[in-house]
């Protein structure tokens, strides 16, 4: 991953240093003007959609795992299933 989109709450030196250690570039997603109500921010919407897809896997809805590696593996497995389902849907033409 080379580029990470972040909320305005994650700005600062600590986030910049962590991203630099991992060779990533951070981009803050913010409104161009002050607005009220719901405003769709494209990069943030992609992240929220991905979290919603992951929430459909019951094992990921609660923190049952003792090890962080195990939880990361289940997230990897969940997103692999999601990507495979999307690939099969694309190949089937539906």
N, C-alpha and C positions, 0 to 999 in steps of 0.2 A: 504494500500500500504506500503510495507516494503522497497523496493529498487527503487530508482529513478536514471535514467540515465540523465546526463547533459553534456552540451557542455563545452569546456574549458573556455568560457567567464563567466561562473557562478561559478567559483572556488573562494574560499575566506572564511573568517570567517562568514560573514553575511549569506551566503547560508548554511554553516555547522550548524550555530546556529538555523536557521529556520527549517532545516531538523531534528535536534535533538529535537526541541520542539514538532514536530509532530511524533516523533518515527520512522523516516525514515533513511535509509542509502543512501548516495550519491555515485555514481560511475561516474567518468569522462570518456567519450568516446572520444578517440583521436587516431590519426594515430600512427602506430608503427614506421614509417619512413616518411621522407619528400617526398611527392608525388605531381605530377601535374595532373590536370584533375579530373574527377569524380572517387571517390573511395567509394565503398559501405561499410558503417559501420552498422552492423546488428542492434544493439539496436536503433540507431538513425533512421534507415529506418522504423522501426515499428512505431515510433512517427510520422514521416512525412506522412506515409501511413494513419494513423489515422486522422491527420489533413486534408488530402485530402478527406477522406470519410465524415468528418464533413462539409467540404466546399460545398458538394452537397446539403445541407439543406439551402435554400435561407435565412431563418430567421437568420442564424448564420453568413452570409457573411458580414453583416453590423451591426453596433452597434446601434440597435434601442431601446434597453431596457434601462429604467431609473435605475432599481435596479440590482445590481450584482447577487442577489439571483434568479431573473427571468432569467437572461442569463445563470446562472449555471443550472437552471432547464431545459432550452431548450437544453443545451449540454447533460444533462443526458438523456433526452427524445430522442435526435438524436442518441446517442450511444446505447440506449436500442433498437431502431428500427433497427440499423445496426446489433446488436447481434442477435436479433430475426430473421432477414432475413438470417443471416449465419446459425443459428440453423435449420431453415426450409429447407434450401438448403442441409444441412448435413443429415437431416432426410429423405429427398426425394431421396438422393443418387445421386445428380447431381453435 
